[in-house]
Amino acid sequence: MSDLPRMSIKSLRELIAKTELTLDELKTELHHREEAAQDSEIDHLEDHMKHAEISLQSIRDFFVILINEYRSRH
């Protein structure tokens, strides 16, 4: 890009047009990848929910232990 000061106005406009086209292509690709990632997460939603249920049950079990210990000491 050190040639910018020597580029003609026409060349600068062409470079800007190419850069904007590349940017649009990159944005489109990013959008497709983000959609694919969301679709993948939705496909695995049931697994996430099962994991959350297991985690919640572990927390409940822990609280039962704490309550029982507290009650046995008081």
Backbone torsions as a table, in degrees:
resi	resn	phi	psi	omega
1	MET	NA	1.5	178.8
2	SER	-71.0	-9.7	178.7
3	ASP	-84.5	-3.3	-176.2
4	LEU	-52.8	-45.0	-178.9
5	PRO	-62.9	-23.5	-178.3
6	ARG	-94.8	-7.6	-177.7
7	MET	-74.8	147.1	176.7
8	SER	-75.7	163.7	177.8
9	ILE	-59.3	-41.5	179.7
10	LYS	-61.6	-44.4	179.4
11	SER	-64.5	-39.7	176.9
12	LEU	-62.0	-43.2	178.5
13	ARG	-63.3	-41.1	178.4
14	GLU	-63.9	-42.3	178.8
15	LEU	-63.7	-41.9	177.7
16	ILE	-62.5	-43.8	-180.0
17	ALA	-61.5	-44.7	178.8
18	LYS	-64.3	-40.5	179.8
19	THR	-65.0	-42.3	178.5
20	GLU	-64.9	-39.5	177.6
21	LEU	-62.7	-45.3	178.1
22	THR	-61.8	-41.9	178.5
23	LEU	-62.1	-42.8	177.2
24	ASP	-61.5	-41.0	178.8
25	GLU	-64.8	-41.2	178.2
26	LEU	-64.5	-41.5	178.1
27	LYS	-63.0	-41.4	178.7
28	THR	-63.3	-44.6	178.9
29	GLU	-62.6	-43.6	178.4
30	LEU	-60.6	-44.4	179.3
31	HIS	-59.9	-44.4	179.6
32	HIS	-63.0	-41.9	-179.9
33	ARG	-67.2	-39.9	177.9
34	GLU	-64.5	-40.3	177.0
35	GLU	-63.8	-41.7	179.4
36	ALA	-63.8	-39.9	178.6
37	ALA	-65.2	-40.8	178.0
38	GLN	-64.9	-42.8	178.2
39	ASP	-60.4	-40.6	179.1
40	SER	-63.8	-43.4	178.8
41	GLU	-64.2	-39.3	178.2
42	ILE	-65.2	-40.2	178.0
43	ASP	-61.4	-29.6	-178.3
44	HIS	-101.1	13.4	-177.5
45	LEU	-59.8	-40.3	-179.9
46	GLU	-61.0	-40.9	177.7
47	ASP	-63.1	-41.9	179.1
48	HIS	-62.5	-40.3	-179.7
49	MET	-66.4	-41.2	177.9
50	LYS	-61.8	-42.5	179.1
51	HIS	-63.3	-41.1	179.0
52	ALA	-63.6	-41.1	178.7
53	GLU	-62.9	-41.8	178.3
54	ILE	-63.5	-43.0	179.2
55	SER	-63.1	-43.5	178.8
56	LEU	-63.7	-40.3	178.3
57	GLN	-64.0	-39.1	177.2
58	SER	-62.3	-40.7	178.1
59	ILE	-65.1	-44.2	177.9
60	ARG	-59.9	-45.4	179.8
61	ASP	-60.7	-41.0	178.9
62	PHE	-62.3	-43.5	178.8
63	PHE	-65.0	-36.8	177.0
64	VAL	-62.0	-42.7	178.3
65	ILE	-62.2	-46.2	179.7
66	LEU	-60.9	-45.0	-179.9
67	ILE	-63.2	-44.3	179.9
68	ASN	-63.1	-40.6	177.9
69	GLU	-65.6	-42.2	179.3
70	TYR	-61.4	-45.1	-178.9
71	ARG	-65.9	-36.5	-178.4
72	SER	-71.5	-22.5	179.9
73	ARG	-90.7	-17.9	-176.4
74	HIS	-115.7	NA	NA
